[in-house]
Amino acid sequence: MQIGRLLALCALGESSAAMVDTYVLPRLQYIMSRSLSDEPHESLRSRISELVSRAPATKILSLALIHEDVNAMNIILDDANNIAALVDWEAASLLPLGTNGWCIRFLSTVNRKRVDYETENTTPMAAGFWRGFVDSLPAELRDRNDVLDAVVTAMQIGLVMYEFWPGNEGLSAAQMDQCLARLDWLEETFRPMSGA
């Protein structure tokens, strides 16, 4: 719950519409035209195309300071196992709220040889993350299904932008399969929680 709460508190209260129009959509379109053109992975291409069409819905989310690498190495705990700090902010960016929510996947699974494996803690951690995130949203947004649905879309967009970060556009077939599996997990885990 704590990490969800922390990420939600990074909202700046400003509109993310300009960032969606000038960065998110062009970046997704670039990935579609450049990263998925030579080595077709039809299922992943279809999912990213769907995200391009859903991306405008994320304009209703606040602009947020997005830590792009929320992982166990960047979380400092105090003696009571509460989050004391989140470090390694040099790659932070301004994107729609929730764009880094996909990172719960790294925190709730075990990764061996670049493959995620779910454990008995994966689902409870994801549910706790979602509760903490949603409970930290402003009251007028907490119960809006359109907002929660947009957060799930932002999480998926964030994952795609992370996987295809500039300079790493040429993913192997195995990496594309893993990206698709992560997108599926985000969809199957969080879309039902959003009420959409």
C-alpha positions in Angstrom: 0.0 0.0 0.0 2.8 2.4 0.8 4.3 2.5 -2.6 0.9 3.1 -4.2 0.3 5.9 -1.8 3.7 7.4 -2.5 3.3 7.3 -6.3 -0.2 8.9 -6.1 1.3 11.7 -3.9 3.6 12.7 -6.8 0.6 14.3 -8.6 1.2 18.0 -9.4 -2.4 19.0 -9.8 -1.8 20.3 -13.3 -3.3 19.0 -16.5 -1.4 16.3 -18.4 -3.2 17.0 -21.7 -0.3 18.9 -23.3 2.2 16.1 -22.3 -0.1 13.4 -23.7 -0.4 15.4 -27.0 3.3 16.4 -27.4 5.1 13.5 -25.9 3.1 10.4 -25.0 1.2 10.0 -28.3 4.2 10.8 -30.5 6.4 8.4 -28.5 3.9 5.5 -28.9 3.6 6.3 -32.6 7.4 6.3 -32.9 7.5 2.9 -31.2 4.8 1.6 -33.6 6.6 2.9 -36.7 10.2 2.2 -35.8 10.5 -0.4 -33.2 7.8 -2.7 -34.4 8.1 -2.2 -38.1 11.1 -4.5 -39.0 10.4 -7.3 -36.6 6.7 -7.7 -36.5 5.2 -9.0 -33.3 1.6 -8.8 -34.3 0.1 -9.3 -30.8 2.3 -6.7 -29.2 1.8 -4.3 -32.1 -2.0 -4.7 -31.7 -1.8 -4.0 -28.0 0.3 -0.9 -28.5 -2.0 0.3 -31.3 -4.9 -0.1 -28.8 -2.9 2.0 -26.3 -2.5 4.7 -28.9 -6.2 4.9 -29.2 -6.7 4.9 -25.5 -4.0 7.4 -24.6 -6.2 10.5 -25.0 -8.3 9.2 -22.1 -5.2 9.8 -19.8 -5.5 13.5 -20.3 -8.0 13.6 -17.4 -5.1 12.5 -15.1 -3.0 15.1 -13.3 0.5 15.6 -14.5 2.9 13.9 -12.0 6.5 13.6 -11.2 7.2 10.1 -12.5 10.1 8.0 -11.1 10.8 5.7 -14.0 12.6 2.9 -12.1 10.7 2.0 -8.9 12.4 -1.2 -7.8 13.5 -2.7 -4.6 17.0 -1.2 -4.9 15.6 2.3 -5.0 13.3 2.0 -2.0 14.8 2.7 1.4 13.0 1.3 4.4 13.2 2.4 8.0 13.6 0.0 11.0 9.8 -0.6 11.1 9.8 -1.5 7.3 8.0 1.7 6.3 9.2 3.5 3.2 11.6 6.1 4.3 12.8 7.3 0.8 12.7 6.6 -2.9 16.1 7.3 -4.4 17.5 7.5 -8.0 15.3 10.3 -9.3 17.7 11.5 -12.1 15.6 9.9 -14.8 12.3 11.3 -13.5 9.9 12.9 -15.9 6.6 14.7 -16.0 3.9 12.3 -17.3 0.3 11.5 -16.5 -0.3 10.2 -13.0 0.1 6.4 -12.7 2.5 6.1 -15.7 5.0 4.4 -13.4 2.4 2.2 -11.6 3.5 -0.7 -13.8 6.6 -1.0 -11.6 4.5 -2.9 -9.0 5.1 -5.8 -11.4 8.8 -5.8 -10.6 8.1 -5.5 -6.9 5.6 -8.3 -6.7 7.2 -10.9 -8.9 10.6 -12.7 -9.0 12.6 -12.1 -12.1 15.0 -14.9 -13.2 16.9 -14.6 -16.5 14.6 -11.7 -17.5 11.4 -13.7 -17.0 8.9 -12.7 -14.4 7.5 -15.4 -12.1 4.5 -14.7 -9.9 4.5 -15.8 -6.3 1.9 -16.3 -3.7 2.5 -12.6 -2.8 2.0 -11.2 -6.3 -1.8 -10.7 -6.2 -2.0 -9.4 -2.6 0.8 -7.0 -3.3 -0.9 -5.7 -6.5 -4.2 -5.3 -4.6 -2.5 -3.5 -1.8 -0.7 -1.2 -4.2 -4.0 -0.4 -6.0 -5.8 0.4 -2.7 -2.9 2.6 -1.5 -2.9 4.5 -4.8 -6.6 4.9 -5.1 -7.0 5.9 -1.5 -4.5 8.7 -2.0 -6.3 10.2 -4.9 -8.3 13.4 -4.2 -11.8 12.4 -3.0 -13.5 13.7 -6.1 -11.5 11.3 -8.3 -11.4 8.2 -6.1 -14.7 6.8 -7.2 -14.7 7.8 -10.9 -14.3 4.8 -13.1 -13.1 6.9 -16.0 -10.2 8.2 -13.9 -9.3 4.7 -12.6 -9.6 3.2 -16.1 -7.2 6.0 -17.3 -4.8 5.1 -14.6 -4.6 1.5 -15.8 -4.0 2.7 -19.4 -1.3 5.1 -18.1 0.3 2.1 -16.3 0.4 0.2 -19.6 1.7 3.2 -21.5 4.5 3.6 -18.9 5.5 0.0 -19.3 5.7 0.3 -23.1 7.8 3.5 -22.9 10.1 1.8 -20.3 10.6 -1.3 -22.5 11.2 0.7 -25.6 13.2 3.5 -24.0 15.2 5.7 -26.4 18.2 3.7 -27.5 16.6 0.4 -26.7 14.1 0.2 -29.5 15.3 -3.1 -30.9 13.8 -5.7 -28.6 14.4 -9.4 -29.1 11.4 -11.7 -29.7 11.7 -12.9 -26.1 11.7 -9.3 -24.8 8.6 -8.6 -26.9 6.9 -11.7 -25.5 7.8 -10.6 -22.0 6.4 -7.1 -22.6 3.2 -8.5 -23.9 2.9 -10.8 -20.8 3.4 -7.8 -18.6 0.8 -5.8 -20.5 -1.6 -8.7 -20.1 -0.9 -8.9 -16.4 -1.6 -5.2 -15.9 -4.8 -5.5 -17.9 -6.1 -8.7 -16.1 -5.0 -7.5 -12.7 -5.9 -3.8 -12.6 -8.7 -3.2 -15.1 -11.2 -5.2 -13.0 -10.1 -3.2 -9.9 -10.8 0.0 -11.8 -14.4 -0.8 -12.2 -14.2 -0.5 -16.0 
